[in-house]
Amino acid sequence: MPTAGILVHQHKMDLHLAALAGAVGCVIGSVPSYFLGLYGGRPFLTKYGKYFLLREKDMELADKWVTKYGTIVFFICRMLPVVRTFISFPAGVLKAPFGMFILYTFVGSLIWCYLLTYVGIVFGQNMEVFTDIWHKFDLAIVAVCVAGFGYYLYRHLKHD
């Protein structure tokens, strides 16, 4: 969405259409995860949840939250960074009504898409400043990426 914001700044894209397209894309991308949770998530989590540090107690707590606060919980989660990316699967597991899930996903995503597009507009207005700053850290960014990948390989290959 920030890239769309840069294009909005350059008058190559419309702000409202960019946000709308992002929200629709989020809904389309969230539906398979919702159905995966709805039709197989609970048994899967009961059997393998311990590998994700998820206990039955945690699932019961989630059930209580939905019972107590209703499906608005899923809208609030759509508004939280990181959580918003993964909430579709738990919404299916917790059997959120599909229509409300779609509505909350669309509205929450639309808000985020406007926000992220605006960030792109601001970035586009100040691109030279950001480019100068980023170039000062090119080597450090590459070093961190290489170190992270090396650590990942070390952790996953040392036990084989």
N, C-alpha and C positions, 0 to 999 in steps of 0.2 A: 504494500500500500504506500509506503514512502516513495517508491519509484513512481507510482501513479501520481503522487503529489508533485514530484519534479516535473512530470509531463503536464500537470495542471498549471504549474508555474510557467511553463514554456508555451502555454495556450494550445497544447496538442491534445488535451483531454479535458472533459468537463468534470468538475468536482463532484457533483451529485451523481452523475453516471458512474464515476469511478467508485464511489462509496457503495452505490447500489450493486454494482457488479461484484465487489468484494463480499458484501453481505450474502448475496445469492450464492456465490461460490462457497462461502463458509457453510451455508445450509446444505448444499449439495454434498460437500465433503464430510459433514457431520452425520448424515443419515446412515451410511453403512456402519459407522462405529456405534450408533444408537442401536441398530438392529442386531449387531454382534453382541452387544451387552444384553439386549432383551431376550434373545433366543439361545444364548449359551454362556453368558457371562457369569451368572451366579454359580452354576455347577463348576465352571472352570476356576473361579476364584475360591470356591470352597476347597477344591482339590489342590490347586497350585498357588493359592494366595500367599502362603508362607514364604515363597520365593520372591515375592514382591513386598515383603514385610507387612502383609495384610493378614489380620487375624479375624476370626468369626466375630469377635467382640467389636472390631472396627466396622464390619458390615452391619451389625445390629445398631450401632450408633448412627450410621448413615440412614438406616431405615427410620429410626426415631426422629432424626432431623426432618426428613421428608414428611413424616406423619405430623410432627408438631408445626412446621412452618409451611408445608405445602410445596407446590412446584415452583414457587417464587425462588426457592433455593437455587434452582438451575439457572434462573435469570441472573441472580447475584453472582453465581460462579462464572457466568459468561462475561462478567465485567472485571474479573480478576486476572491479572497477567499470569501466564503459565497455566493456571488452573483452567482457563477458558479453552485451552487447546485440548484438554483431555476429558472434559466434563461429559461429552456425548456418551461414552461407554458407560460410566456410572449412571447416567440418566436412563439408559436402557436397562441396566441391571436392576435399578430401583423402580422400574416400570412407570416412568413419567408418562403421562398421556401424550401421545404423539403430536397432536395438534398444538398443545401448549409448548412442547419441546421445540417444534418448528418456529412458533411465534417468538419464544424467548431467544432462540438461537439467532433468528433474523434481526430482531430489534437490538439485542446486545452486540451482535456483529456489526450492525450498521453504525452504532455509536462508535465502536472501536475503529471501523474503517474510516469514518470522518476524522477521528483523532489522528490516526496514522497517516492519512493523506495530508492533513494539515502539517504534520511533522515534515513530510516530504516537501511541501510548499516552502516552509521556512528553510529547510536544507537547500532547496533550489535557489532561494534568494541569497543565500550565504555560502554557496558552494566553494568559491575560491578560498574562503577562510578555512572551511573544513578540510579541503584538499591539502592546503599547506600544513595544517596540523597533522593530518594522517600520514603524510609523507615523512614527517619527522619520526614516526614510530613504525615504519615499514619493516625494518630489520627485527625489531622487538616482537611485532605481531607474527612474523614468520617463525621466529625462534620459539615462541609460546606454542604455536600450532605444531611444529615439529616435535617439541618436547611432549606435548599432550598425546600426539599420535604414538610416539615412542613408548610412553608410559602405558598407553592402552595395549600396545603389542606385548610389552613385557608382562603385564598382568594376565593377559589371556593366553600367552604361549608358555609361561613358566610352569604351569600345572600340567601341560601335555607331555 
